[in-house]
């Protein structure tokens, strides 16, 4: 059994309006030292796989086909045996 922790973020070239709004709110609260905020997604997936390589292949496919939009998002993941 493996647990994948997946992080999906917007590519640097893509405007992040949600991040801009949070940055504005932080500045309003007095946190003027914040220069940028980027918002992303974190997912946890538990899966049965024969080995770590098979789990990595499956998680990569899931990310490419469902969890991320490859046009505007990047993904990375951490995999641990549980």
C-alpha positions in Angstrom: 0.0 0.0 0.0 1.3 3.4 -0.9 0.2 7.0 -0.1 0.8 9.7 -2.6 0.7 13.3 -1.6 0.1 15.4 -4.7 0.7 19.1 -5.2 -0.9 20.9 -8.1 0.1 24.5 -8.8 -0.5 27.0 -11.5 2.5 27.5 -13.9 4.5 30.7 -13.2 3.3 32.3 -16.4 -0.4 31.9 -15.4 -2.1 34.7 -13.5 -3.4 33.5 -10.1 -6.4 35.8 -9.2 -7.0 34.0 -6.0 -3.4 34.5 -4.9 -3.6 38.2 -5.8 -6.8 38.5 -3.7 -5.1 36.8 -0.7 -2.0 39.0 -1.1 -4.2 42.1 -1.0 -5.9 40.8 2.1 -2.6 40.1 3.8 -1.4 43.6 3.0 -4.7 45.0 4.4 -3.9 43.1 7.6 -0.5 44.7 7.8 1.6 41.9 6.3 3.3 44.2 3.8 6.4 42.0 3.6 4.4 39.4 1.5 5.5 39.9 -2.1 3.5 37.1 -3.8 1.0 34.4 -3.1 0.2 31.4 -5.3 -2.7 29.1 -4.5 -2.6 25.4 -5.3 -4.2 22.0 -4.5 -3.0 19.2 -2.2 -4.4 15.7 -2.6 -3.8 12.5 -0.8 -4.3 9.2 -2.6 -3.9 5.7 -1.1 -3.3 3.0 -3.6 -2.4 -0.6 -3.8 0.6 -1.3 -6.2 3.0 -4.1 -6.6 6.0 -1.8 -6.1 7.1 1.8 -5.9 7.7 2.1 -9.6 4.2 0.9 -10.4 2.7 3.3 -7.9 4.7 6.2 -9.5 3.5 5.3 -13.0 -0.1 5.1 -11.7 0.0 8.4 -9.8 1.7 10.2 -12.8 -1.1 9.0 -15.0 -3.8 10.1 -12.6 -2.2 13.6 -12.4 -1.9 13.9 -16.1 -5.4 12.7 -16.9 -7.5 14.0 -14.0 -5.9 16.0 -11.2 -4.1 18.7 -13.2 -4.6 20.7 -16.4 -1.3 20.4 -18.2 -1.9 23.6 -20.1 -1.9 25.8 -17.0 -0.8 23.6 -14.1 2.3 21.7 -12.9 2.2 18.8 -10.5 4.6 16.9 -8.2 4.1 14.2 -5.7 5.7 12.4 -2.8 5.2 8.7 -2.4 5.5 6.7 0.8 4.9 3.1 1.6 2.3 2.6 4.4 
